[in-house]
C-alpha cells in the first residue's frame, strides 16, 4: 500500500530518497523510541520530544492532563517526526559530508482520545513501543492514573518517508585527486546490562522481556 501524496508530504529536494510504501513508514515508526511533536501554542511553534505508540495507521502520544502542550483542541494541526541516524558519511569535501538515516514526517490534526477502550489500547501501545513485554508484567494504570493522563491520536494518512544509505557522493575531481579518506562511520543504538532498582531483593531475577534486550 502506497503513501498518499499531498503538498506537505511531497519531497521537494533529493526526491530519490523518498519511500512511498506504507510499510516503510511503519518500519521507521516501529523502530523508534522518541518522536518530536510540533504544534502551535499561544501563537508560537513548539516542538516536544515524547514517547509514542502505533496501532495500525494511528500514532498515539500521552502526557499529564496538566501539561500545557496537551491542552489543545480537536482538529488543531500537528506534525510528528521520527529520525534514526544510521551512519556519519565522511566525504572528500565538506560539502558532501552527510548522514545515513531513516526519517518519517507525519502531518495531521489532533484528536483527543476519550473512548475508554481506545485510551487503554493506546497506552498499551505506547508502553510496548518503549519497553516490550512491560504491559503484561507491570501493574496496569488505575482510575486515578487514567484520569490524570491525556492521550492524543494522529492519523497516518498524510506522511512522508526519506532514507539515505550508502557511501558519500563525492565529485569525480575530488575522487581523482586522492589523499583524503572517505567512507561511513556506522551509528548503532544498543542496550546495556540492566540495572536493578535498589529496593529489589538482591536475588530478584531480571525478567525475560528486559534481559532479552540487553546487547551483552
Beta strands, then each sheet from edge to edge (+ up, - down):
strand 1: 18-19
strand 2: 35-41
strand 3: 44-50
strand 4: 53-55
strand 5: 58-64
strand 6: 77-90
strand 7: 98-109
strand 8: 111-112
strand 9: 149-155
strand 10: 158-164
strand 11: 183-186
sheet 1: 1+ 10- 7+ 6- 2+ 3-
sheet 2: 1+ 10- 7+ 6- 11+
sheet 3: 4+ 5- 9+ 8-
end
